[in-house]
Amino acid sequence: MSDDLTTPTRAQTMAWPLGLAGVALVIIGSFLSWSFDGGILGDLSINFYPGSLQILAIIMAVLGLVLLLVEKGPLKKPLGQWLDATLGLRALGLTLTLYMVLVLIAISVESDGLINVNPGGYISTVGAILLLVSSRMLPLRQLRDLSQARLPGWAEILAIALMMAAVLFGAAYALGLTDAWAFVLCLVFITAVIAVLFRTGVMRWFGHVAQRHKKVLTLAAFAVAFFFPFTQNGSDANMSIATQVLIFAATAMGLNIVVGLAGLLDLGYVAFLGSGAYVAAMLSTSAFATIDWHPPFLVVMLLGAGTAATLGLIIGSPTLRVSGDYLAIVTLGFGEIFRLTMFNLDGTNGPLLTNGPNGIPGIPELEIGSFNFGDSHVVAGIELGRFANYYFLLLLLLAFVILVFARLNDSRIGRGWVAIREDEKAAEAMGVNVFGLKILAFVVGAFLAGLAGTIKAHQDVAVSPDQFIFLESAFLLAAIVLGGMGTIAGVLLGATILKLLPEKLRFFSEYRLLLFGLLLVLMMRFRPEGLVASKRRQLEFHEEDEELAVAIESELVEEAK
């Protein structure tokens, strides 16, 4: 059914033309000057020559026009019965209004006052507000379930390719922005597009398409990741951020086994990353290295991962008999013990292994065979620097970590971990080896973190105890909670957000932890299952909501009686 639920009122009748007027004002205002100062936000001071931020506003306005035509126009017949244009317009109107308000604030802050905002900025802001008001006046309609719509196989594969290409272009464009305000506004634009896709039901349909073509989606995702360095024109700054994101993501994926699958709260996980990094540093050819043995890097990776796994076994054996808050306290203590131990292995308070607080600097570039990761290479006319070289290596590591996680998650061991997470006593009563599987989770998670640490040491060219503080463990745990516990895409998304945003929003340096805490509070309130929830956990949350709704309804009935 696609008919309105109620007879349209006068306000609802006026909503559609009001929305068209809002779209027109946004586009007209975007072709006019927004700012008197041409030296800020990429020069928005030229009439009839839109800057990059004005083009983003025009794109959102055109998207609003498309949704209005789906609501009432030539697109209603083919798409109106499938797409929820009203909810999409509401999301778009809200984010477009926020976008224009932030533009006015940015111009005011960068050029000392609203007096430097030209009429075009105000016209586009009024248009955004009109679109928001009209979207709230439009009636809701009953629609078909878009997730049941099926296209030919080639069309669905093409949709996956287009989505991945959009992700690649969006990531390249966002990282290319050097102005902090421009980056924030770009994030608002991306949020607007994603919100519209979710509210209209397109993302629900895309999720089903992805399930039907998992291999194609995986291949497309890694193709996007592989071609990403070629979009940066050899920018070492952006590729440095990208390598840090990959290290963080690979480490978070290992912690996802411990927390997301087994349900064990580990607050000292960064120690396993540090142990792998220190092993690689001590076995390197640095002038400050403390061990006179320099095996091939593959051996170093295995030694670093094995050392981390051994530490996981040592800390896990006596402590995993406790759970909950007690386990969190013990693992927090282990993380601090590791850091303080690295301080004391300086040859005075203990054996000379880590050079104490000075750490091990001057770690040489990684060499595998005749390939030196510190050398630049020209590929397809684009110069790829050292960070791009490490990026490709880390991409292979992340692929391996994801493969290990996915295989374990789908195995009998993974089902045992999930059973322990849901109800440890019930799992033990059903014959699950609770203690053994807990130890295995700690060991495997530590092993993967140690692998990432060995590459991190060479990529950072120095290792010191201050790199492995408790705050890093907290951020790793937050990436899992934010993205979605027990998922792959969610953890990758959460790691990217928490590592990328602090690097690009350095002008918020004094408030980053405040914003980080606010983000987690909002997530716990509005989406406790994470940005990309696992099907099992999402089902549990929905069941809890249904039980709560039934209980409330029963209480209301009793009160009415």
VOTINU-897167 format. One line per field, with one value per residue (C-alpha): residue in three letters; x, y, z. Coordinates in pm, 1 decimal, always signed. Example, Ala and Ser with C-alpha at 12.3 -4.5 7.8 and 13.67 -1.06 7.14 Angstrom:
! residues 2
rest = ALA,SER
u = +1230.0,+1367.0
v = -450.0,-106.0
w = +780.0,+714.0
***
This chain:
! residues 561
rest = MET,SER,ASP,ASP,LEU,THR,THR,PRO,THR,ARG,ALA,GLN,THR,MET,ALA,TRP,PRO,LEU,GLY,LEU,ALA,GLY,VAL,ALA,LEU,VAL,ILE,ILE,GLY,SER,PHE,LEU,SER,TRP,SER,PHE,ASP,GLY,GLY,ILE,LEU,GLY,ASP,LEU,SER,ILE,ASN,PHE,TYR,PRO,GLY,SER,LEU,GLN,ILE,LEU,ALA,ILE,ILE,MET,ALA,VAL,LEU,GLY,LEU,VAL,LEU,LEU,LEU,VAL,GLU,LYS,GLY,PRO,LEU,LYS,LYS,PRO,LEU,GLY,GLN,TRP,LEU,ASP,ALA,THR,LEU,GLY,LEU,ARG,ALA,LEU,GLY,LEU,THR,LEU,THR,LEU,TYR,MET,VAL,LEU,VAL,LEU,ILE,ALA,ILE,SER,VAL,GLU,SER,ASP,GLY,LEU,ILE,ASN,VAL,ASN,PRO,GLY,GLY,TYR,ILE,SER,THR,VAL,GLY,ALA,ILE,LEU,LEU,LEU,VAL,SER,SER,ARG,MET,LEU,PRO,LEU,ARG,GLN,LEU,ARG,ASP,LEU,SER,GLN,ALA,ARG,LEU,PRO,GLY,TRP,ALA,GLU,ILE,LEU,ALA,ILE,ALA,LEU,MET,MET,ALA,ALA,VAL,LEU,PHE,GLY,ALA,ALA,TYR,ALA,LEU,GLY,LEU,THR,ASP,ALA,TRP,ALA,PHE,VAL,LEU,CYS,LEU,VAL,PHE,ILE,THR,ALA,VAL,ILE,ALA,VAL,LEU,PHE,ARG,THR,GLY,VAL,MET,ARG,TRP,PHE,GLY,HIS,VAL,ALA,GLN,ARG,HIS,LYS,LYS,VAL,LEU,THR,LEU,ALA,ALA,PHE,ALA,VAL,ALA,PHE,PHE,PHE,PRO,PHE,THR,GLN,ASN,GLY,SER,ASP,ALA,ASN,MET,SER,ILE,ALA,THR,GLN,VAL,LEU,ILE,PHE,ALA,ALA,THR,ALA,MET,GLY,LEU,ASN,ILE,VAL,VAL,GLY,LEU,ALA,GLY,LEU,LEU,ASP,LEU,GLY,TYR,VAL,ALA,PHE,LEU,GLY,SER,GLY,ALA,TYR,VAL,ALA,ALA,MET,LEU,SER,THR,SER,ALA,PHE,ALA,THR,ILE,ASP,TRP,HIS,PRO,PRO,PHE,LEU,VAL,VAL,MET,LEU,LEU,GLY,ALA,GLY,THR,ALA,ALA,THR,LEU,GLY,LEU,ILE,ILE,GLY,SER,PRO,THR,LEU,ARG,VAL,SER,GLY,ASP,TYR,LEU,ALA,ILE,VAL,THR,LEU,GLY,PHE,GLY,GLU,ILE,PHE,ARG,LEU,THR,MET,PHE,ASN,LEU,ASP,GLY,THR,ASN,GLY,PRO,LEU,LEU,THR,ASN,GLY,PRO,ASN,GLY,ILE,PRO,GLY,ILE,PRO,GLU,LEU,GLU,ILE,GLY,SER,PHE,ASN,PHE,GLY,ASP,SER,HIS,VAL,VAL,ALA,GLY,ILE,GLU,LEU,GLY,ARG,PHE,ALA,ASN,TYR,TYR,PHE,LEU,LEU,LEU,LEU,LEU,LEU,ALA,PHE,VAL,ILE,LEU,VAL,PHE,ALA,ARG,LEU,ASN,ASP,SER,ARG,ILE,GLY,ARG,GLY,TRP,VAL,ALA,ILE,ARG,GLU,ASP,GLU,LYS,ALA,ALA,GLU,ALA,MET,GLY,VAL,ASN,VAL,PHE,GLY,LEU,LYS,ILE,LEU,ALA,PHE,VAL,VAL,GLY,ALA,PHE,LEU,ALA,GLY,LEU,ALA,GLY,THR,ILE,LYS,ALA,HIS,GLN,ASP,VAL,ALA,VAL,SER,PRO,ASP,GLN,PHE,ILE,PHE,LEU,GLU,SER,ALA,PHE,LEU,LEU,ALA,ALA,ILE,VAL,LEU,GLY,GLY,MET,GLY,THR,ILE,ALA,GLY,VAL,LEU,LEU,GLY,ALA,THR,ILE,LEU,LYS,LEU,LEU,PRO,GLU,LYS,LEU,ARG,PHE,PHE,SER,GLU,TYR,ARG,LEU,LEU,LEU,PHE,GLY,LEU,LEU,LEU,VAL,LEU,MET,MET,ARG,PHE,ARG,PRO,GLU,GLY,LEU,VAL,ALA,SER,LYS,ARG,ARG,GLN,LEU,GLU,PHE,HIS,GLU,GLU,ASP,GLU,GLU,LEU,ALA,VAL,ALA,ILE,GLU,SER,GLU,LEU,VAL,GLU,GLU,ALA,LYS
u = +0.0,+119.9,-186.8,-179.0,-298.8,-517.6,-680.6,-422.9,-467.3,-403.7,-58.2,+24.5,-92.2,+140.4,+437.3,+541.7,+562.6,+727.5,+993.1,+1048.4,+1092.4,+1348.1,+1545.4,+1541.4,+1666.6,+1951.3,+2067.8,+2028.2,+2210.9,+2491.2,+2559.1,+2594.8,+2877.6,+2865.3,+3166.0,+3323.5,+3665.3,+3794.9,+4079.3,+3867.9,+3680.9,+3818.0,+3703.9,+3324.7,+3332.9,+3280.0,+2933.2,+2821.8,+3132.3,+3048.9,+3326.1,+3358.9,+3135.7,+2872.2,+2880.4,+2809.7,+2506.0,+2386.0,+2423.1,+2209.9,+1952.1,+1935.7,+1894.6,+1606.1,+1452.3,+1471.1,+1295.8,+1025.8,+966.7,+940.4,+688.3,+475.2,+590.1,+711.1,+918.4,+627.8,+497.8,+823.7,+979.8,+713.1,+583.9,+931.1,+1124.6,+1020.4,+1075.0,+916.1,+1156.6,+1444.0,+1340.5,+1320.4,+1673.1,+1800.0,+1624.3,+1771.6,+2128.7,+2116.2,+1999.5,+2279.2,+2523.1,+2422.0,+2424.0,+2777.5,+2878.8,+2760.8,+2944.0,+3261.9,+3259.2,+3194.3,+3478.4,+3730.9,+3665.3,+3562.1,+3187.9,+2862.8,+2904.2,+3135.3,+2854.6,+2727.4,+2357.6,+2409.2,+2480.2,+2159.3,+1951.1,+2076.3,+2015.2,+1655.1,+1610.8,+1740.9,+1498.7,+1207.3,+1299.2,+1311.8,+971.9,+810.9,+947.7,+781.1,+449.5,+447.3,+230.4,+375.5,+272.4,+254.5,+518.2,+628.3,+926.4,+1219.8,+1438.8,+1225.1,+1298.6,+1534.4,+1721.5,+1911.4,+2240.9,+2449.5,+2250.1,+2306.7,+2678.9,+2684.8,+2517.2,+2792.6,+3060.1,+2901.8,+2871.1,+3235.6,+3344.2,+3148.3,+3324.0,+3665.0,+3588.7,+3439.4,+3736.4,+3986.6,+3801.7,+3760.4,+4125.8,+4232.8,+4071.2,+4327.3,+4092.2,+3933.6,+3600.5,+3580.7,+3644.5,+3366.0,+3123.6,+3223.7,+3142.3,+2798.5,+2744.6,+2845.6,+2616.6,+2330.1,+2376.1,+2404.6,+2099.6,+1892.9,+2000.1,+1899.0,+1570.7,+1452.7,+1527.1,+1801.5,+2062.3,+1829.6,+1799.6,+2175.8,+2231.3,+2030.3,+2219.6,+2547.4,+2431.4,+2353.3,+2691.7,+2929.5,+3232.8,+3177.1,+3140.8,+3457.3,+3654.8,+3520.6,+3605.1,+3966.1,+3993.0,+3886.3,+4139.8,+4412.4,+4351.5,+4318.0,+4690.9,+4666.8,+4403.0,+4631.3,+4892.2,+5172.0,+5059.1,+5269.2,+5052.3,+4730.2,+4896.5,+5050.5,+4699.2,+4584.0,+4860.7,+4776.2,+4411.4,+4506.6,+4727.8,+4449.0,+4190.1,+4398.1,+4458.1,+4090.2,+3991.5,+4203.4,+4039.2,+3703.1,+3765.8,+3814.9,+3536.3,+3297.8,+3286.2,+3390.8,+3250.6,+3567.2,+3628.2,+3999.9,+4128.7,+4498.6,+4497.9,+4744.1,+5017.1,+5003.9,+5052.7,+5345.6,+5509.0,+5514.8,+5654.0,+5930.8,+6034.2,+6067.0,+6263.7,+6503.3,+6574.7,+6618.4,+6947.2,+6893.8,+7199.5,+6994.2,+6878.4,+6970.3,+6981.6,+7261.3,+7053.4,+6874.5,+6662.8,+6444.6,+6131.9,+5901.0,+6077.6,+6052.9,+5676.6,+5634.6,+5852.5,+5662.5,+5323.7,+5440.5,+5566.2,+5233.1,+5044.4,+5263.3,+5182.6,+4814.5,+4849.0,+5036.0,+4785.9,+4487.4,+4559.7,+4530.2,+4283.8,+4015.8,+3856.7,+3712.2,+3471.1,+3296.2,+3433.7,+3705.0,+3841.7,+3842.3,+4042.4,+4295.6,+4352.7,+4383.6,+4652.5,+4829.5,+4845.4,+5005.0,+5245.0,+5363.1,+5423.9,+5612.1,+5815.1,+5928.0,+6043.8,+6251.9,+6427.1,+6697.4,+7008.3,+6990.9,+6665.0,+6660.4,+6813.8,+6906.0,+6631.7,+6417.0,+6645.5,+6388.8,+6193.2,+6415.4,+6281.9,+6443.3,+6464.9,+6625.5,+6457.4,+6555.0,+6308.5,+6169.9,+6334.4,+6184.8,+6423.7,+6550.5,+6242.6,+6305.8,+5987.5,+6155.7,+6214.3,+5968.4,+5830.1,+5655.6,+5351.9,+5126.8,+5290.9,+5213.3,+5493.3,+5420.5,+5626.6,+5721.0,+5379.8,+5212.0,+5451.8,+5361.9,+4996.2,+4997.9,+5174.9,+4926.4,+4642.4,+4767.1,+4792.8,+4438.5,+4311.1,+4475.8,+4331.2,+3982.0,+4014.2,+4113.3,+3827.4,+3568.1,+3673.7,+3679.1,+3343.2,+3181.7,+3345.5,+3248.5,+3498.2,+3326.1,+2986.1,+3137.9,+3266.8,+2925.0,+2764.2,+3005.9,+2930.3,+2555.3,+2543.6,+2859.2,+2680.3,+2445.8,+2737.9,+2929.1,+2622.1,+2596.0,+2951.5,+3139.1,+3500.4,+3458.5,+3805.5,+3985.7,+3793.7,+3853.7,+4228.1,+4215.0,+4038.9,+4308.4,+4591.2,+4453.0,+4367.8,+4713.8,+4879.3,+4706.2,+4795.5,+5158.9,+5167.1,+5042.5,+5298.4,+5596.2,+5500.0,+5411.3,+5767.2,+5920.1,+5648.9,+5690.3,+6075.3,+6074.9,+5920.1,+5876.3,+5658.9,+5451.0,+5297.6,+5113.9,+4912.2,+4569.8,+4398.2,+4498.1,+4326.7,+4018.9,+4009.1,+4045.4,+3753.6,+3551.1,+3608.5,+3443.8,+3151.7,+3100.6,+3124.2,+2940.3,+3063.9,+3130.3,+3120.6,+3390.8,+3258.0,+3152.6,+3495.4,+3664.9,+3424.7,+3466.7,+3847.1,+3846.1,+3625.4,+3820.7,+4161.7,+4078.8,+3872.3,+4131.5,+4393.3,+4176.4,+4014.4,+4323.2,+4171.2,+3938.7,+4241.7,+4131.3,+3782.8,+3852.0,+3794.3,+3477.6,+3345.1,+3454.4,+3261.0,+2955.5,+2966.1,+2967.3,+2678.6,+2472.0,+2554.2,+2446.5,+2122.3,+2018.1,+2202.0,+2337.7,+2407.4,+2665.3,+2681.3,+2690.8,+2515.7,+2554.4,+2230.0,+2227.0,+2277.4,+2031.6,+1772.3,+1834.8,+1783.6,+1463.6,+1333.6,+1403.8,+1218.5,+920.9,+909.9,+926.1,+646.9,+427.9,+493.1,+405.0,+90.1,-15.8,+35.7,-172.2,-452.4,-449.2,-460.1,-748.9,-942.2
v = +0.0,+349.7,+558.6,+818.8,+701.9,+1011.5,+1276.5,+1547.3,+1865.6,+2215.9,+2214.2,+1882.1,+2020.6,+2317.9,+2102.7,+1991.4,+2336.5,+2469.0,+2199.0,+2290.9,+2654.3,+2548.4,+2345.3,+2638.6,+2882.6,+2650.6,+2617.3,+2988.9,+3087.0,+2841.9,+3016.1,+3344.5,+3451.2,+3312.1,+3488.7,+3831.7,+3683.1,+3475.8,+3326.2,+3089.2,+2763.0,+2728.0,+3072.0,+3108.8,+3473.7,+3446.9,+3485.1,+3221.0,+3012.2,+2771.7,+2657.5,+2297.8,+2351.9,+2522.8,+2227.8,+1994.0,+2206.3,+2189.8,+1809.0,+1786.4,+2018.4,+1803.4,+1495.9,+1673.6,+1749.6,+1382.1,+1283.0,+1546.4,+1406.9,+1059.3,+1193.5,+1371.8,+1389.2,+1186.0,+954.0,+859.6,+575.6,+380.1,+454.2,+597.3,+257.5,+144.8,+446.1,+622.3,+969.8,+1146.9,+1007.1,+1067.5,+1432.0,+1475.3,+1343.0,+1552.5,+1869.6,+1836.8,+1769.1,+2035.6,+2292.7,+2186.5,+2214.6,+2571.8,+2678.3,+2540.9,+2727.5,+3054.8,+2973.0,+2881.6,+3204.7,+3403.2,+3233.0,+3242.6,+3604.9,+3765.3,+3812.0,+3737.8,+4067.9,+3881.4,+3643.6,+3748.0,+3721.5,+3388.6,+3217.4,+3348.6,+3256.6,+2897.1,+2877.9,+2994.4,+2737.0,+2459.0,+2563.5,+2565.5,+2212.9,+2100.0,+2253.7,+2105.7,+1759.1,+1770.3,+1863.5,+1577.0,+1277.1,+932.4,+653.2,+275.6,+126.0,-208.4,-374.4,-253.9,-535.2,-780.8,-601.2,-799.9,-685.3,-891.9,-1021.5,-788.5,-487.1,-577.9,-627.7,-290.0,-134.8,-279.8,-142.4,+204.0,+206.0,+107.9,+368.9,+631.5,+521.0,+552.4,+896.1,+1020.6,+899.6,+1052.6,+1385.2,+1406.6,+1327.1,+1582.4,+1865.6,+2051.0,+2306.7,+2172.3,+2348.8,+2221.2,+1867.4,+1900.8,+2024.8,+1738.4,+1496.6,+1657.1,+1610.5,+1242.6,+1200.4,+1353.8,+1112.4,+809.5,+919.0,+954.4,+609.1,+456.1,+645.2,+576.0,+203.9,+188.1,+66.7,-210.7,-323.8,-292.4,-508.3,-789.8,-742.7,-767.5,-1089.9,-1237.2,-1131.8,-1159.8,-1253.3,-965.6,-720.6,-847.7,-826.4,-475.8,-358.9,-473.8,-327.6,+8.8,-23.1,-122.5,+172.1,+425.0,+527.3,+613.3,+877.8,+1070.5,+1192.1,+1058.8,+1252.1,+1119.6,+1305.2,+1129.9,+791.5,+824.0,+860.3,+563.6,+337.1,+433.8,+349.5,+5.4,-72.8,+39.2,-163.9,-482.3,-452.1,-378.0,-684.5,-900.2,-740.6,-809.6,-1180.0,-1123.7,-870.3,-911.3,-1290.2,-1418.4,-1124.5,-1073.2,-710.6,-645.1,-297.7,-371.9,-506.2,-247.0,-433.7,-714.0,-461.0,-316.6,-655.1,-723.9,-376.4,-415.8,-755.8,-609.6,-311.6,-522.8,-753.8,-470.5,-327.1,-2.5,+138.0,+128.6,-232.2,-447.2,-795.3,-879.1,-1106.4,-988.1,-1265.2,-1219.5,-1014.5,-1313.7,-1474.8,-1146.2,-1136.9,-1490.0,-1415.5,-1093.2,-1261.6,-1562.0,-1337.8,-1155.8,-1488.0,-1612.7,-1299.7,-1361.8,-1715.9,-1594.7,-1322.4,-1535.3,-1848.8,-1702.5,-1421.6,-1568.9,-1746.3,-1407.2,-1214.8,-884.8,-587.4,-795.4,-910.8,-552.0,-439.1,-723.4,-657.3,-285.0,-365.7,-591.1,-308.2,-77.0,-350.2,-397.5,-24.5,+12.5,-300.1,-144.2,+156.8,-61.4,-285.7,-20.5,-199.9,-31.7,-150.8,-467.5,-630.5,-402.8,-478.5,-170.2,+125.8,+231.1,+552.3,+640.5,+345.8,+221.0,+495.2,+485.5,+163.1,+119.9,+83.5,-262.7,-472.5,-789.5,-939.6,-656.4,-439.7,-147.2,+3.0,+338.5,+391.7,+571.4,+392.1,+533.2,+330.5,+446.1,+787.2,+831.3,+838.1,+615.2,+695.1,+491.3,+519.2,+381.0,+83.8,+12.2,+65.4,-225.1,-450.6,-358.8,-421.7,-779.1,-812.6,-681.6,-928.8,-1211.4,-1090.2,-1061.8,-1411.9,-1553.9,-1372.6,-1478.6,-1843.9,-1858.1,-1682.8,-1941.3,-2238.9,-2449.2,-2248.4,-1922.6,-2061.8,-2166.6,-1812.0,-1666.6,-1915.6,-1805.6,-1441.4,-1491.8,-1715.3,-1867.5,-2097.7,-2232.4,-2287.3,-2480.2,-2690.4,-2780.2,-2913.5,-2611.0,-2593.7,-2243.8,-2192.0,-2339.9,-2126.4,-1813.0,-1881.9,-1946.2,-1612.8,-1428.4,-1611.2,-1565.5,-1200.4,-1134.8,-1317.5,-1093.4,-779.2,-889.6,-925.3,-568.4,-447.1,-582.3,-372.4,-72.3,-58.8,-15.8,+216.2,+447.9,+409.1,+424.1,+244.0,+386.2,+300.8,+617.8,+476.2,+204.0,+383.2,+289.4,+547.3,+346.0,+36.2,+246.7,+370.3,+15.6,-96.6,+208.8,+126.2,-211.8,-70.4,+213.6,-0.5,-309.5,-592.1,-918.6,-770.3,-711.1,-409.2,-240.9,-266.7,-140.8,+154.7,+229.4,+211.8,+445.1,+701.1,+704.3,+721.7,+952.4,+1222.1,+1320.0,+1358.2,+1580.5,+1778.8,+1897.3,+2241.9,+2063.2,+1920.4,+2051.4,+1906.5,+1578.9,+1361.1,+1555.9,+1498.9,+1135.7,+1081.8,+1259.7,+1037.2,+721.9,+851.2,+922.0,+576.8,+405.3,+601.0,+575.8,+272.4,+49.2,-236.6,-24.5,+134.7,-206.4,-447.6,-823.0,-999.4,-1190.9,-886.1,-677.9,-950.5,-950.8,-573.8,-596.9,-875.6,-665.7,-371.2,-591.8,-732.9,-380.4,-265.7,-560.1,-492.0,-123.1,-207.0,-454.7,-193.5,+60.0,-192.8,-269.0,+101.8,+152.5,-125.5
w = +0.0,-77.4,+6.4,+281.8,+618.1,+664.8,+449.7,+372.5,+571.0,+440.2,+600.4,+435.3,+100.7,+138.9,+245.7,-103.3,-266.8,+49.5,+14.8,-350.6,-247.1,+14.0,-241.6,-484.4,-218.3,-117.2,-478.0,-554.3,-235.0,-313.0,-645.1,-457.6,-227.2,+126.3,+276.8,+241.0,+324.7,+33.7,+235.7,+448.1,+384.5,+34.2,-91.1,-78.9,-182.1,-560.3,-713.7,-964.9,-898.8,-610.8,-381.2,-259.6,+45.6,-169.1,-409.2,-116.2,-26.8,-388.2,-384.7,-70.2,-225.7,-541.9,-321.7,-149.5,-489.4,-584.3,-261.2,-318.6,-667.6,-517.8,-266.4,-526.4,-884.8,-1181.8,-960.5,-734.7,-950.4,-994.1,-653.7,-423.6,-316.0,-208.3,-77.5,+243.4,+101.4,+398.4,+657.1,+415.6,+377.0,+753.6,+798.2,+508.7,+626.2,+975.1,+860.6,+587.3,+842.6,+1076.5,+784.7,+703.9,+1070.4,+1105.9,+789.2,+944.8,+1269.2,+1080.1,+878.8,+1196.5,+1385.4,+1101.3,+999.4,+1330.7,+1313.4,+1130.1,+949.6,+710.0,+603.9,+261.6,+155.3,-20.5,+312.6,+467.6,+160.0,+166.9,+543.1,+499.8,+224.0,+450.3,+726.0,+479.6,+367.1,+730.0,+807.9,+496.4,+576.7,+919.4,+754.3,+503.5,+601.1,+663.1,+427.6,+426.7,+199.6,+68.3,+230.8,+21.6,+152.1,-49.0,-377.3,-598.4,-905.9,-1163.1,-1032.2,-1249.6,-1125.1,-759.5,-821.1,-996.7,-690.3,-468.4,-701.8,-704.4,-325.1,-281.0,-536.1,-342.2,-22.2,-189.6,-331.5,-2.2,+202.4,-41.5,-49.1,+329.4,+400.6,+141.9,+340.3,+547.7,+702.4,+1021.8,+968.5,+611.8,+741.1,+1000.3,+735.2,+507.5,+791.3,+825.6,+451.5,+471.7,+772.9,+575.1,+284.8,+514.7,+716.4,+398.9,+280.2,+612.7,+653.7,+300.0,+341.5,+78.2,+327.8,+445.8,+84.7,+35.1,+343.6,+185.6,-142.1,+49.8,+213.6,-128.4,-269.9,+26.8,-180.8,-421.4,-132.2,+36.8,-286.4,-355.6,-3.3,-30.4,-380.9,-238.7,+42.0,-205.8,-440.7,-158.3,-155.4,-525.1,-446.4,-208.8,-461.7,-245.2,+64.1,+353.4,+605.3,+501.0,+456.5,+802.7,+942.2,+731.8,+867.7,+1223.9,+1153.3,+1019.7,+1321.9,+1553.3,+1359.7,+1357.4,+1732.9,+1799.9,+1596.9,+1827.0,+2130.8,+1966.9,+2021.1,+2393.3,+2447.6,+2155.5,+2138.4,+2480.6,+2677.4,+2885.9,+2981.0,+2922.0,+3014.9,+2968.4,+2614.5,+2484.1,+2676.5,+2418.0,+2138.8,+2333.6,+2390.2,+2016.7,+1948.2,+2207.5,+2073.9,+1723.9,+1858.6,+2065.2,+1771.8,+1520.5,+1397.4,+1585.9,+1759.7,+2081.4,+2040.9,+2341.5,+2184.4,+1942.0,+1721.7,+1408.6,+1255.4,+944.0,+1000.5,+960.8,+1256.4,+1448.8,+1385.6,+1517.2,+1822.5,+1897.2,+1857.5,+2059.6,+2340.0,+2350.0,+2349.5,+2636.4,+2835.1,+2760.2,+2895.6,+3205.3,+3289.9,+3193.1,+3390.4,+3741.7,+3668.1,+3441.3,+3736.3,+3824.7,+3604.2,+3557.2,+3746.7,+3913.4,+3578.4,+3453.0,+3758.7,+3720.4,+3349.3,+3417.9,+3670.4,+3420.5,+3168.0,+3422.6,+3540.3,+3182.2,+3133.0,+3462.3,+3387.4,+3060.0,+3261.7,+3494.1,+3239.5,+3198.5,+3323.3,+3666.1,+3820.3,+3613.7,+3303.9,+3015.3,+2764.4,+2701.5,+2792.2,+3050.3,+2989.6,+2691.2,+2497.3,+2177.6,+1912.0,+1569.7,+1459.4,+1092.1,+809.3,+759.5,+489.6,+345.6,+95.7,-122.8,-65.2,+169.6,+311.0,+355.9,-15.4,-239.6,-543.7,-848.9,-957.0,-1243.6,-1229.5,-855.6,-600.2,-302.7,+7.6,+313.0,+475.1,+163.5,+175.2,+536.6,+449.0,+201.8,+453.2,+724.3,+481.0,+440.0,+818.0,+863.1,+601.7,+796.9,+1127.8,+976.9,+830.7,+1170.4,+1342.8,+1084.4,+1088.6,+1467.4,+1490.4,+1262.5,+1432.8,+1731.2,+1936.7,+1842.4,+1940.9,+2272.5,+2330.4,+2254.6,+2494.1,+2767.8,+2695.4,+2717.8,+3026.0,+3167.8,+3413.7,+3149.0,+2909.2,+3174.7,+3252.3,+2881.9,+2878.2,+2742.8,+2864.1,+3003.9,+3149.4,+2847.4,+2599.4,+2807.0,+2804.9,+2430.8,+2372.3,+2566.7,+2387.7,+2035.0,+2096.0,+2238.8,+1947.1,+1690.8,+1886.5,+1901.1,+1522.9,+1482.7,+1737.9,+1542.6,+1238.2,+1452.5,+1592.9,+1246.8,+1121.6,+1425.2,+1416.7,+1799.0,+2095.8,+2446.8,+2748.9,+2707.5,+2389.4,+2581.6,+2848.1,+2979.4,+2758.9,+2450.9,+2593.3,+2666.1,+2306.5,+2174.1,+2388.2,+2283.5,+1915.5,+1971.7,+2168.6,+1922.2,+1611.1,+1732.3,+1953.9,+1775.9,+1424.4,+1166.2,+976.9,+1301.9,+1463.9,+1147.6,+1137.8,+1509.0,+1484.6,+1184.4,+1359.0,+1684.8,+1515.8,+1226.2,+1397.8,+1662.9,+1388.5,+1169.1,+1452.5,+1633.0,+1687.8,+1933.5,+2116.4,+2456.5,+2417.7,+2239.1,+2545.5,+2626.3,+2273.4,+2290.6,+2614.2,+2474.2,+2166.8,+2380.9,+2596.0,+2284.9,+2146.4,+2467.1,+2461.1,+2097.4,+1957.5,+2235.5,+1993.8,+1806.0,+1462.6,+1293.7,+1525.0,+1497.3,+1408.8,+1735.6,+1959.2,+1756.5,+1800.6,+2175.7,+2196.9,+1990.6,+2212.8,+2521.5,+2364.9,+2280.8,+2634.9,+2777.1,+2546.2,+2647.3,+3018.0,+2980.5,+2788.0,+3057.0,+3329.4,+3137.2,+3093.1,+3464.3,+3549.6,+3308.9,+3478.1
***
